[in-house]
Amino acid sequence: MIVHGIVALANVAGATAQLLVDSVAMPDGRRSEYRADLVARRVAGSAAFLRSSETVLLAGRIWQDLWHLAPRIDGEQLETMAAEARQRLAAHLPLARQLSRRTTDLWSTHPSEDQRMRLIEALPDIDGAPCVDDIRWAEIDTELAPWRRAAHNALLGTRDRF
């Protein structure tokens, strides 16, 4: 009984020490995410970074809209329909940003999407570095065509399960 008590105390002391180390180390992980966001801002530009962050916040609802539309569209229309859904759902952005703040706590490895967006919004706007010509855009569209078909098939397959 005494040995079990000593082992339990040692376990509690070790767990407490680990908890303290984790609580000190967590902000470093979030800081690295902020640094990556600053690099993304420099490469893509402020507007593109913010637009992609907004899309991340709305992704679940966009997917839900596409799920309902999937039987009536083909894979080539998927990107257009996703853009339209994103436009319709733009009114939900303030609530989505607030929700992202409320779901982030001390133990989160990433800062909330709202915090990341606030950082970029607080800095001066910059344009992105890459310049893509029409030929390259056509090549990118060709490369993405199989992905669009696969995403459309996944939407249809998901729908069949329910």
C-alpha positions as CSV (number, residue, x, y, z in Angstrom):
1,M,0.0,0.0,0.0
2,I,2.8,2.4,0.9
3,V,4.6,1.6,-2.4
4,H,1.4,2.3,-4.4
5,G,1.0,5.6,-2.6
6,I,4.6,6.6,-3.4
7,V,4.2,5.6,-7.0
8,A,0.9,7.6,-7.2
9,L,2.6,10.7,-5.8
10,A,5.5,10.3,-8.2
11,N,3.0,9.9,-11.1
12,V,1.1,13.1,-10.0
13,A,4.4,15.0,-9.7
14,G,5.5,13.8,-13.2
15,A,2.2,14.7,-14.7
16,T,2.2,18.1,-13.2
17,A,5.7,18.8,-14.4
18,Q,4.7,17.6,-17.9
19,L,1.6,19.9,-17.8
20,L,3.8,22.9,-16.9
21,V,6.2,22.1,-19.7
22,D,3.3,21.8,-22.2
23,S,1.7,25.0,-21.1
24,V,5.0,26.9,-21.6
25,A,5.8,25.2,-24.9
26,M,2.3,25.6,-26.5
27,P,2.8,29.3,-27.4
28,D,5.9,28.4,-29.4
29,G,3.8,26.2,-31.7
30,R,1.3,29.0,-32.2
31,R,4.1,31.5,-32.9
32,S,5.5,29.2,-35.7
33,E,2.0,29.2,-37.2
34,Y,2.0,33.0,-37.2
35,R,5.4,33.0,-38.9
36,A,4.1,30.7,-41.5
37,D,1.1,33.0,-42.1
38,L,3.5,35.9,-42.6
39,V,5.4,34.0,-45.2
40,A,2.1,33.0,-46.9
41,R,1.0,36.7,-46.9
42,R,4.3,37.7,-48.5
43,V,4.0,35.0,-51.2
44,A,0.3,35.1,-52.0
45,G,-0.6,38.6,-50.8
46,S,-2.8,39.9,-48.0
47,A,-6.1,39.6,-50.0
48,A,-5.4,36.1,-51.1
49,F,-4.4,35.0,-47.6
50,L,-7.6,36.5,-46.1
51,R,-9.8,35.0,-48.8
52,S,-8.4,31.5,-48.3
53,S,-8.8,31.9,-44.5
54,E,-12.5,32.8,-45.0
55,T,-12.9,29.8,-47.3
56,V,-11.5,27.6,-44.6
57,L,-14.0,29.0,-42.1
58,L,-16.9,28.4,-44.5
59,A,-15.6,25.0,-45.9
60,G,-18.0,22.8,-43.9
61,R,-21.1,24.8,-45.0
62,I,-19.8,25.0,-48.6
63,W,-19.4,21.2,-48.7
64,Q,-22.9,20.8,-47.3
65,D,-24.3,23.0,-50.1
66,L,-22.3,21.1,-52.7
67,W,-23.6,17.8,-51.2
68,H,-27.1,18.9,-51.9
69,L,-26.3,20.1,-55.4
70,A,-24.1,17.2,-56.4
71,P,-26.9,15.1,-58.1
72,R,-27.9,18.1,-60.3
73,I,-24.4,19.1,-61.5
74,D,-21.4,17.5,-63.1
75,G,-17.7,17.7,-62.0
76,E,-16.9,20.6,-64.2
77,Q,-19.5,22.8,-62.4
78,L,-18.2,22.0,-59.0
79,E,-15.7,24.9,-58.7
80,T,-18.3,27.4,-60.0
81,M,-20.9,26.1,-57.6
82,A,-18.5,26.2,-54.7
83,A,-17.7,29.8,-55.5
84,E,-21.4,30.7,-55.6
85,A,-22.0,28.9,-52.3
86,R,-19.1,30.8,-50.7
87,Q,-20.6,34.0,-51.9
88,R,-24.0,33.1,-50.4
89,L,-22.4,32.1,-47.1
90,A,-20.3,35.3,-46.8
91,A,-22.8,36.7,-44.3
92,H,-21.9,33.9,-41.9
93,L,-18.2,35.0,-41.7
94,P,-18.4,37.1,-38.5
95,L,-20.1,34.2,-36.6
96,A,-17.6,31.7,-38.0
97,R,-14.7,33.9,-36.9
98,Q,-16.2,34.2,-33.5
99,L,-16.7,30.5,-33.2
100,S,-13.1,29.8,-34.2
101,R,-12.0,32.1,-31.3
102,R,-14.2,30.3,-28.9
103,T,-13.0,26.8,-29.9
104,T,-9.3,27.7,-29.3
105,D,-7.9,27.2,-25.8
106,L,-4.5,27.1,-24.0
107,W,-3.8,23.6,-25.3
108,S,-4.6,24.3,-29.0
109,T,-1.6,23.8,-31.2
110,H,-2.8,26.4,-33.7
111,P,-4.1,29.9,-33.2
112,S,-7.7,30.4,-34.2
113,E,-8.4,31.3,-37.8
114,D,-9.8,34.7,-36.5
115,Q,-6.5,35.4,-34.7
116,R,-4.5,34.6,-37.8
117,M,-6.7,36.8,-39.9
118,R,-6.5,39.6,-37.4
119,L,-2.7,39.5,-37.7
120,I,-2.8,39.9,-41.4
121,E,-5.5,42.5,-41.3
122,A,-3.4,44.6,-38.9
123,L,-0.5,44.7,-41.3
124,P,-0.3,46.8,-44.5
125,D,-1.8,45.2,-47.6
126,I,0.7,43.7,-50.0
127,D,0.4,42.1,-53.4
128,G,1.5,38.5,-53.9
129,A,4.8,37.6,-55.5
130,P,3.8,35.0,-58.1
131,C,2.4,36.0,-61.5
132,V,0.6,33.3,-63.4
133,D,-0.1,33.8,-67.1
134,D,-3.1,32.4,-69.1
135,I,-1.2,29.4,-70.4
136,R,-0.2,28.3,-66.9
137,W,-3.8,28.8,-65.7
138,A,-5.0,26.5,-68.5
139,E,-2.4,23.9,-67.4
140,I,-3.6,24.2,-63.8
141,D,-7.2,23.7,-64.8
142,T,-6.2,20.6,-66.7
143,E,-4.3,19.3,-63.7
144,L,-7.3,19.9,-61.4
145,A,-9.9,18.3,-63.7
146,P,-9.4,14.8,-62.3
147,W,-9.7,16.2,-58.8
148,R,-13.0,17.9,-59.6
149,R,-14.4,14.6,-60.9
150,A,-13.1,12.8,-57.8
151,A,-14.6,15.4,-55.5
152,H,-17.9,15.2,-57.4
153,N,-17.9,11.4,-57.1
154,A,-17.2,11.7,-53.4
155,L,-20.1,14.0,-53.0
156,L,-22.4,11.6,-54.8
157,G,-21.0,8.6,-52.9
158,T,-21.5,10.4,-49.6
159,R,-25.0,11.2,-50.5
160,D,-25.8,7.6,-51.3
161,R,-24.9,6.5,-47.8
162,F,-27.6,8.6,-46.2
